[in-house]
Every structure is written in C-alpha cells, then in structure tokens.
C-alpha cells in the first residue's frame, strides 16, 4: 500500500462522504481547505485507489484536513492512513486533526493521539518526535 500525490478532484471523490456529513458543522470550510492542502490518493497493491487524504503543514505540525476511504476494503483504513500520514510528517513534530466522531477518537487514542481540545469537535494530536 502506498500514497501518491493526486488532484483535488480525485481526493474529493473519496472525501465526499466527509464533506457531506451532517454531523460535521465545518462542511463548507472543508471544501475551501481542500484547495489549500496537498492531496494524496491511497493505492492498494494492485494500484486500485482505496482512499484519499489532504494534508497541510501548519508550523511544526502536519494537519490532516480530511481523510476517507472505501468501506469495502476488508480492513480498517485508520491504521493504514495513520502510518502513511506519519511518513509524510517526517520532519514535523506532530500530526493533528479535528473530528466529530467518537469512534475515530477512540481509534486515535489507541494509536497514540491525545485529545488537546474539545471545543468545536475533538482536536487530536500525536507527537512524532
């Protein structure tokens, strides 16, 4: 599995579920944020696109603007995405993201993230160094 740079349009085709999520009050801002970040497509071993994410460097932190994947891949994409994003984060001090999903908070805590804020969703951060 690997990630390669891609167009915002390709990333948006995977992220549409995140962008249309009624639980996310920041939907409209996320569309604007997509245009500011670097987009990546996740490819499986057969070169099939199975997910996408958008990153933005914010000082010493690599910030995940959005991430999503196909639900039919047969494994939890959270671990894979975290590993791929950590590789992109080499040279940064931390990875951060915002979520409104309790299940993602629990998964992130198991991956070494901590909740740094509960205002406007959960802001999650993991130290890389």
Rosetta constraint file for C-alpha pairs under 8 A:
AtomPair CA 1 CA 42 HARMONIC 7.13 0.50
AtomPair CA 1 CA 43 HARMONIC 5.70 0.50
AtomPair CA 1 CA 44 HARMONIC 4.59 0.50
AtomPair CA 1 CA 45 HARMONIC 5.41 0.50
AtomPair CA 2 CA 42 HARMONIC 5.79 0.50
AtomPair CA 2 CA 43 HARMONIC 5.47 0.50
AtomPair CA 2 CA 44 HARMONIC 6.76 0.50
AtomPair CA 2 CA 45 HARMONIC 7.96 0.50
AtomPair CA 2 CA 84 HARMONIC 7.26 0.50
AtomPair CA 3 CA 40 HARMONIC 5.97 0.50
AtomPair CA 3 CA 41 HARMONIC 5.44 0.50
AtomPair CA 3 CA 42 HARMONIC 4.40 0.50
AtomPair CA 3 CA 43 HARMONIC 6.02 0.50
AtomPair CA 3 CA 84 HARMONIC 6.91 0.50
AtomPair CA 4 CA 40 HARMONIC 5.27 0.50
AtomPair CA 4 CA 41 HARMONIC 5.50 0.50
AtomPair CA 4 CA 42 HARMONIC 6.70 0.50
AtomPair CA 4 CA 43 HARMONIC 7.74 0.50
AtomPair CA 5 CA 38 HARMONIC 7.32 0.50
AtomPair CA 5 CA 39 HARMONIC 5.75 0.50
AtomPair CA 5 CA 40 HARMONIC 4.30 0.50
AtomPair CA 5 CA 41 HARMONIC 6.31 0.50
AtomPair CA 6 CA 10 HARMONIC 6.48 0.50
AtomPair CA 6 CA 11 HARMONIC 6.87 0.50
AtomPair CA 6 CA 39 HARMONIC 5.45 0.50
AtomPair CA 6 CA 40 HARMONIC 5.06 0.50
AtomPair CA 6 CA 41 HARMONIC 5.87 0.50
AtomPair CA 7 CA 11 HARMONIC 6.41 0.50
AtomPair CA 7 CA 39 HARMONIC 6.28 0.50
AtomPair CA 7 CA 40 HARMONIC 7.75 0.50
AtomPair CA 8 CA 12 HARMONIC 5.93 0.50
AtomPair CA 8 CA 34 HARMONIC 6.80 0.50
AtomPair CA 8 CA 35 HARMONIC 6.83 0.50
AtomPair CA 8 CA 39 HARMONIC 5.96 0.50
AtomPair CA 9 CA 13 HARMONIC 6.36 0.50
AtomPair CA 10 CA 14 HARMONIC 7.16 0.50
AtomPair CA 10 CA 41 HARMONIC 7.54 0.50
AtomPair CA 11 CA 15 HARMONIC 6.19 0.50
AtomPair CA 11 CA 39 HARMONIC 6.16 0.50
AtomPair CA 11 CA 40 HARMONIC 6.71 0.50
AtomPair CA 11 CA 41 HARMONIC 6.41 0.50
AtomPair CA 11 CA 51 HARMONIC 7.85 0.50
AtomPair CA 11 CA 52 HARMONIC 5.23 0.50
AtomPair CA 11 CA 53 HARMONIC 6.58 0.50
AtomPair CA 11 CA 54 HARMONIC 7.51 0.50
AtomPair CA 12 CA 16 HARMONIC 5.62 0.50
AtomPair CA 14 CA 51 HARMONIC 6.00 0.50
AtomPair CA 14 CA 52 HARMONIC 6.01 0.50
AtomPair CA 14 CA 68 HARMONIC 6.00 0.50
AtomPair CA 14 CA 69 HARMONIC 6.05 0.50
AtomPair CA 14 CA 70 HARMONIC 7.36 0.50
AtomPair CA 15 CA 19 HARMONIC 6.12 0.50
AtomPair CA 15 CA 52 HARMONIC 7.03 0.50
AtomPair CA 15 CA 53 HARMONIC 7.69 0.50
AtomPair CA 15 CA 66 HARMONIC 7.04 0.50
AtomPair CA 15 CA 67 HARMONIC 6.49 0.50
AtomPair CA 15 CA 68 HARMONIC 5.50 0.50
AtomPair CA 15 CA 69 HARMONIC 7.64 0.50
AtomPair CA 16 CA 20 HARMONIC 6.00 0.50
AtomPair CA 17 CA 21 HARMONIC 5.98 0.50
AtomPair CA 17 CA 68 HARMONIC 7.86 0.50
AtomPair CA 18 CA 24 HARMONIC 7.84 0.50
AtomPair CA 18 CA 27 HARMONIC 7.79 0.50
AtomPair CA 18 CA 66 HARMONIC 7.42 0.50
AtomPair CA 18 CA 67 HARMONIC 7.80 0.50
AtomPair CA 18 CA 68 HARMONIC 7.07 0.50
AtomPair CA 19 CA 24 HARMONIC 7.90 0.50
AtomPair CA 19 CA 27 HARMONIC 5.16 0.50
AtomPair CA 19 CA 28 HARMONIC 7.58 0.50
AtomPair CA 19 CA 30 HARMONIC 6.74 0.50
AtomPair CA 19 CA 31 HARMONIC 7.10 0.50
AtomPair CA 20 CA 24 HARMONIC 7.95 0.50
AtomPair CA 20 CA 27 HARMONIC 6.54 0.50
AtomPair CA 21 CA 27 HARMONIC 7.24 0.50
AtomPair CA 23 CA 100 HARMONIC 6.78 0.50
AtomPair CA 24 CA 100 HARMONIC 6.34 0.50
AtomPair CA 26 CA 30 HARMONIC 6.20 0.50
AtomPair CA 27 CA 31 HARMONIC 6.80 0.50
AtomPair CA 28 CA 32 HARMONIC 6.91 0.50
AtomPair CA 29 CA 33 HARMONIC 6.14 0.50
AtomPair CA 30 CA 34 HARMONIC 6.11 0.50
AtomPair CA 30 CA 65 HARMONIC 7.10 0.50
AtomPair CA 30 CA 66 HARMONIC 7.61 0.50
AtomPair CA 31 CA 35 HARMONIC 7.05 0.50
AtomPair CA 32 CA 36 HARMONIC 7.06 0.50
AtomPair CA 33 CA 37 HARMONIC 6.51 0.50
AtomPair CA 33 CA 65 HARMONIC 6.71 0.50
AtomPair CA 34 CA 38 HARMONIC 7.87 0.50
AtomPair CA 34 CA 39 HARMONIC 7.74 0.50
AtomPair CA 34 CA 54 HARMONIC 6.59 0.50
AtomPair CA 34 CA 65 HARMONIC 6.97 0.50
AtomPair CA 34 CA 66 HARMONIC 7.89 0.50
AtomPair CA 36 CA 56 HARMONIC 7.30 0.50
AtomPair CA 37 CA 54 HARMONIC 5.70 0.50
AtomPair CA 37 CA 55 HARMONIC 5.26 0.50
AtomPair CA 37 CA 56 HARMONIC 4.75 0.50
AtomPair CA 37 CA 65 HARMONIC 7.34 0.50
AtomPair CA 38 CA 54 HARMONIC 5.41 0.50
AtomPair CA 38 CA 55 HARMONIC 5.23 0.50
AtomPair CA 38 CA 56 HARMONIC 6.31 0.50
AtomPair CA 39 CA 52 HARMONIC 7.25 0.50
AtomPair CA 39 CA 53 HARMONIC 5.92 0.50
AtomPair CA 39 CA 54 HARMONIC 4.43 0.50
AtomPair CA 39 CA 55 HARMONIC 6.58 0.50
AtomPair CA 40 CA 52 HARMONIC 5.47 0.50
AtomPair CA 40 CA 53 HARMONIC 5.42 0.50
AtomPair CA 40 CA 54 HARMONIC 6.24 0.50
AtomPair CA 41 CA 49 HARMONIC 6.50 0.50
AtomPair CA 41 CA 50 HARMONIC 7.60 0.50
AtomPair CA 41 CA 51 HARMONIC 5.84 0.50
AtomPair CA 41 CA 52 HARMONIC 4.29 0.50
AtomPair CA 41 CA 53 HARMONIC 6.68 0.50
AtomPair CA 42 CA 49 HARMONIC 5.69 0.50
AtomPair CA 42 CA 50 HARMONIC 5.65 0.50
AtomPair CA 42 CA 51 HARMONIC 4.90 0.50
AtomPair CA 42 CA 52 HARMONIC 5.50 0.50
AtomPair CA 43 CA 47 HARMONIC 5.08 0.50
AtomPair CA 43 CA 48 HARMONIC 5.25 0.50
AtomPair CA 43 CA 49 HARMONIC 4.56 0.50
AtomPair CA 43 CA 50 HARMONIC 5.82 0.50
AtomPair CA 43 CA 51 HARMONIC 7.33 0.50
AtomPair CA 44 CA 48 HARMONIC 5.42 0.50
AtomPair CA 44 CA 49 HARMONIC 6.59 0.50
AtomPair CA 44 CA 50 HARMONIC 6.64 0.50
AtomPair CA 50 CA 69 HARMONIC 5.57 0.50
AtomPair CA 50 CA 70 HARMONIC 5.40 0.50
AtomPair CA 50 CA 73 HARMONIC 7.17 0.50
AtomPair CA 51 CA 67 HARMONIC 7.57 0.50
AtomPair CA 51 CA 68 HARMONIC 5.60 0.50
AtomPair CA 51 CA 69 HARMONIC 3.67 0.50
AtomPair CA 51 CA 70 HARMONIC 5.98 0.50
AtomPair CA 52 CA 67 HARMONIC 5.77 0.50
AtomPair CA 52 CA 68 HARMONIC 5.75 0.50
AtomPair CA 52 CA 69 HARMONIC 6.25 0.50
AtomPair CA 53 CA 64 HARMONIC 7.25 0.50
AtomPair CA 53 CA 65 HARMONIC 7.47 0.50
AtomPair CA 53 CA 66 HARMONIC 5.54 0.50
AtomPair CA 53 CA 67 HARMONIC 4.06 0.50
AtomPair CA 53 CA 68 HARMONIC 6.48 0.50
AtomPair CA 54 CA 64 HARMONIC 5.95 0.50
AtomPair CA 54 CA 65 HARMONIC 5.33 0.50
AtomPair CA 54 CA 66 HARMONIC 5.46 0.50
AtomPair CA 54 CA 67 HARMONIC 6.49 0.50
AtomPair CA 55 CA 62 HARMONIC 6.54 0.50
AtomPair CA 55 CA 63 HARMONIC 5.58 0.50
AtomPair CA 55 CA 64 HARMONIC 4.72 0.50
AtomPair CA 55 CA 65 HARMONIC 5.67 0.50
AtomPair CA 55 CA 66 HARMONIC 7.58 0.50
AtomPair CA 56 CA 62 HARMONIC 5.81 0.50
AtomPair CA 56 CA 63 HARMONIC 5.14 0.50
AtomPair CA 56 CA 64 HARMONIC 6.56 0.50
AtomPair CA 56 CA 65 HARMONIC 6.85 0.50
AtomPair CA 57 CA 61 HARMONIC 5.92 0.50
AtomPair CA 57 CA 62 HARMONIC 4.51 0.50
AtomPair CA 57 CA 63 HARMONIC 5.94 0.50
AtomPair CA 58 CA 62 HARMONIC 6.02 0.50
AtomPair CA 58 CA 63 HARMONIC 6.48 0.50
AtomPair CA 60 CA 92 HARMONIC 5.10 0.50
AtomPair CA 60 CA 93 HARMONIC 5.36 0.50
AtomPair CA 60 CA 94 HARMONIC 6.81 0.50
AtomPair CA 61 CA 89 HARMONIC 7.79 0.50
AtomPair CA 61 CA 92 HARMONIC 5.46 0.50
AtomPair CA 61 CA 93 HARMONIC 5.77 0.50
AtomPair CA 61 CA 94 HARMONIC 4.82 0.50
AtomPair CA 61 CA 95 HARMONIC 5.56 0.50
AtomPair CA 61 CA 96 HARMONIC 6.74 0.50
AtomPair CA 62 CA 89 HARMONIC 5.85 0.50
AtomPair CA 62 CA 92 HARMONIC 6.44 0.50
AtomPair CA 62 CA 94 HARMONIC 6.38 0.50
AtomPair CA 62 CA 95 HARMONIC 4.95 0.50
AtomPair CA 62 CA 96 HARMONIC 6.39 0.50
AtomPair CA 63 CA 95 HARMONIC 5.84 0.50
AtomPair CA 63 CA 96 HARMONIC 4.84 0.50
AtomPair CA 63 CA 97 HARMONIC 5.74 0.50
AtomPair CA 64 CA 95 HARMONIC 7.39 0.50
AtomPair CA 64 CA 96 HARMONIC 6.20 0.50
AtomPair CA 64 CA 97 HARMONIC 5.09 0.50
AtomPair CA 64 CA 98 HARMONIC 7.94 0.50
AtomPair CA 65 CA 97 HARMONIC 6.80 0.50
AtomPair CA 65 CA 98 HARMONIC 7.99 0.50
AtomPair CA 67 CA 81 HARMONIC 7.92 0.50
AtomPair CA 69 CA 77 HARMONIC 6.86 0.50
AtomPair CA 76 CA 80 HARMONIC 7.57 0.50
AtomPair CA 77 CA 81 HARMONIC 5.91 0.50
AtomPair CA 78 CA 82 HARMONIC 6.02 0.50
AtomPair CA 78 CA 107 HARMONIC 7.57 0.50
AtomPair CA 79 CA 83 HARMONIC 6.25 0.50
AtomPair CA 79 CA 111 HARMONIC 7.75 0.50
AtomPair CA 80 CA 84 HARMONIC 6.23 0.50
AtomPair CA 81 CA 85 HARMONIC 5.95 0.50
AtomPair CA 82 CA 86 HARMONIC 6.00 0.50
AtomPair CA 83 CA 87 HARMONIC 6.46 0.50
AtomPair CA 84 CA 88 HARMONIC 6.60 0.50
AtomPair CA 85 CA 89 HARMONIC 6.10 0.50
AtomPair CA 85 CA 95 HARMONIC 7.98 0.50
AtomPair CA 86 CA 90 HARMONIC 6.57 0.50
AtomPair CA 86 CA 95 HARMONIC 7.24 0.50
AtomPair CA 86 CA 128 HARMONIC 7.55 0.50
AtomPair CA 89 CA 93 HARMONIC 7.84 0.50
AtomPair CA 89 CA 94 HARMONIC 7.34 0.50
AtomPair CA 89 CA 95 HARMONIC 6.92 0.50
AtomPair CA 89 CA 128 HARMONIC 7.78 0.50
AtomPair CA 90 CA 128 HARMONIC 7.76 0.50
AtomPair CA 92 CA 128 HARMONIC 7.05 0.50
AtomPair CA 92 CA 129 HARMONIC 7.88 0.50
AtomPair CA 93 CA 127 HARMONIC 5.90 0.50
AtomPair CA 93 CA 128 HARMONIC 5.20 0.50
AtomPair CA 93 CA 129 HARMONIC 5.48 0.50
AtomPair CA 94 CA 125 HARMONIC 6.59 0.50
AtomPair CA 94 CA 126 HARMONIC 5.39 0.50
AtomPair CA 94 CA 127 HARMONIC 4.27 0.50
AtomPair CA 94 CA 128 HARMONIC 4.92 0.50
AtomPair CA 94 CA 129 HARMONIC 7.30 0.50
AtomPair CA 95 CA 125 HARMONIC 5.59 0.50
AtomPair CA 95 CA 126 HARMONIC 5.33 0.50
AtomPair CA 95 CA 127 HARMONIC 6.63 0.50
AtomPair CA 95 CA 128 HARMONIC 7.17 0.50
AtomPair CA 96 CA 123 HARMONIC 7.06 0.50
AtomPair CA 96 CA 124 HARMONIC 5.47 0.50
AtomPair CA 96 CA 125 HARMONIC 4.37 0.50
AtomPair CA 96 CA 126 HARMONIC 6.60 0.50
AtomPair CA 97 CA 123 HARMONIC 5.77 0.50
AtomPair CA 97 CA 124 HARMONIC 5.37 0.50
AtomPair CA 97 CA 125 HARMONIC 6.75 0.50
AtomPair CA 98 CA 121 HARMONIC 6.49 0.50
AtomPair CA 98 CA 122 HARMONIC 5.49 0.50
AtomPair CA 98 CA 123 HARMONIC 4.47 0.50
AtomPair CA 98 CA 124 HARMONIC 6.15 0.50
AtomPair CA 99 CA 104 HARMONIC 7.24 0.50
AtomPair CA 99 CA 105 HARMONIC 7.31 0.50
AtomPair CA 99 CA 121 HARMONIC 5.66 0.50
AtomPair CA 99 CA 122 HARMONIC 5.29 0.50
AtomPair CA 99 CA 123 HARMONIC 6.64 0.50
AtomPair CA 99 CA 124 HARMONIC 7.76 0.50
AtomPair CA 100 CA 121 HARMONIC 4.78 0.50
AtomPair CA 100 CA 122 HARMONIC 6.21 0.50
AtomPair CA 101 CA 105 HARMONIC 6.52 0.50
AtomPair CA 102 CA 106 HARMONIC 6.41 0.50
AtomPair CA 103 CA 107 HARMONIC 6.34 0.50
AtomPair CA 104 CA 108 HARMONIC 5.97 0.50
AtomPair CA 105 CA 109 HARMONIC 6.14 0.50
AtomPair CA 105 CA 115 HARMONIC 7.94 0.50
AtomPair CA 105 CA 122 HARMONIC 7.50 0.50
AtomPair CA 105 CA 124 HARMONIC 7.62 0.50
AtomPair CA 106 CA 110 HARMONIC 6.49 0.50
AtomPair CA 107 CA 111 HARMONIC 6.49 0.50
AtomPair CA 108 CA 112 HARMONIC 6.51 0.50
AtomPair CA 108 CA 113 HARMONIC 5.32 0.50
AtomPair CA 108 CA 114 HARMONIC 7.63 0.50
AtomPair CA 108 CA 124 HARMONIC 7.64 0.50
AtomPair CA 109 CA 113 HARMONIC 4.80 0.50
AtomPair CA 109 CA 114 HARMONIC 5.90 0.50
AtomPair CA 109 CA 115 HARMONIC 7.93 0.50
AtomPair CA 112 CA 126 HARMONIC 6.01 0.50
AtomPair CA 113 CA 124 HARMONIC 6.01 0.50
AtomPair CA 113 CA 125 HARMONIC 5.12 0.50
AtomPair CA 113 CA 126 HARMONIC 4.28 0.50
AtomPair CA 113 CA 127 HARMONIC 7.61 0.50
AtomPair CA 114 CA 124 HARMONIC 5.53 0.50
AtomPair CA 114 CA 125 HARMONIC 5.44 0.50
AtomPair CA 114 CA 126 HARMONIC 6.35 0.50
AtomPair CA 115 CA 122 HARMONIC 6.43 0.50
AtomPair CA 115 CA 123 HARMONIC 5.82 0.50
AtomPair CA 115 CA 124 HARMONIC 4.71 0.50
AtomPair CA 115 CA 125 HARMONIC 6.59 0.50
AtomPair CA 116 CA 122 HARMONIC 7.54 0.50
AtomPair CA 116 CA 123 HARMONIC 5.61 0.50
AtomPair CA 116 CA 124 HARMONIC 5.88 0.50
AtomPair CA 116 CA 125 HARMONIC 6.66 0.50
AtomPair CA 117 CA 121 HARMONIC 7.89 0.50
AtomPair CA 117 CA 122 HARMONIC 5.76 0.50
AtomPair CA 117 CA 123 HARMONIC 5.06 0.50
AtomPair CA 117 CA 124 HARMONIC 7.43 0.50
AtomPair CA 118 CA 122 HARMONIC 4.62 0.50
AtomPair CA 118 CA 123 HARMONIC 6.45 0.50
AtomPair CA 119 CA 123 HARMONIC 7.85 0.50
